[in-house]
Amino acid sequence: MNPMPPAAIAVIASAIDEYRLTTPPTETTPAGQAERIAEHLLSSGWAIQPQPDQTTAVHPVPRRPRAIREETP
């Protein structure tokens, strides 16, 4: 893993603080916090993209269809 630049860490910390201040505790979710972090990173000029070697792990392998067998009396 590449080291995270200190400027990116500062943007992430700012996003977390802003999320905690503007979102009631009963409405906070990990997904909401992640979305706020992504918004802050993008608006600060950071790019969010998967690593080339990790893109295949995100896509599941399609299942082969099962054969339907007829019951014989």
C-alpha positions in Angstrom: 0.0 0.0 0.0 1.3 3.5 -0.8 1.7 5.9 2.0 -1.2 8.4 2.4 -0.1 12.0 1.8 -0.5 14.2 4.8 -2.7 16.7 2.9 -5.1 13.9 2.0 -5.3 12.8 5.7 -6.1 16.4 6.6 -8.9 16.5 4.1 -10.3 13.2 5.5 -10.1 14.4 9.1 -11.9 17.6 8.1 -14.7 15.6 6.4 -15.1 13.4 9.5 -15.3 16.5 11.8 -17.8 18.2 9.4 -19.9 15.0 9.2 -20.0 14.7 13.0 -21.0 18.3 13.5 -23.8 18.4 10.8 -25.3 14.9 11.2 -27.3 14.0 14.3 -25.8 10.9 16.0 -29.0 8.9 15.5 -28.6 9.4 11.7 -24.9 8.7 11.2 -23.9 5.7 9.2 -20.5 4.4 7.9 -21.8 4.8 4.3 -22.8 8.4 5.0 -19.4 9.2 6.5 -17.6 7.5 3.6 -19.7 9.5 1.1 -18.8 12.8 2.9 -15.1 11.9 2.9 -15.3 11.2 -0.9 -17.1 14.5 -1.5 -14.4 16.4 0.4 -11.5 14.6 -1.3 -13.0 15.2 -4.8 -13.8 18.9 -4.1 -10.2 19.3 -2.8 -8.8 18.0 -6.1 -8.0 14.4 -5.1 -8.8 11.6 -7.5 -10.6 8.5 -6.3 -10.0 5.4 -8.5 -9.3 1.7 -8.0 -5.8 0.3 -8.2 -5.4 -1.6 -11.5 -4.6 -4.9 -9.8 -7.7 -4.6 -7.5 -10.4 -4.1 -10.2 -10.9 -7.8 -10.9 -11.5 -8.6 -7.2 -14.5 -6.2 -7.2 -16.4 -8.1 -9.9 -17.9 -11.4 -8.9 -17.5 -14.4 -11.1 -20.8 -15.2 -12.9 -22.4 -18.4 -11.9 -23.2 -21.1 -14.4 -27.0 -21.7 -14.7 -28.1 -24.9 -13.2 -29.8 -27.5 -15.3 -33.5 -28.1 -14.7 -34.3 -31.7 -14.4 -37.7 -33.2 -15.1 -39.0 -35.6 -12.6 -39.9 -39.0 -14.0 -42.8 -40.8 -12.5 
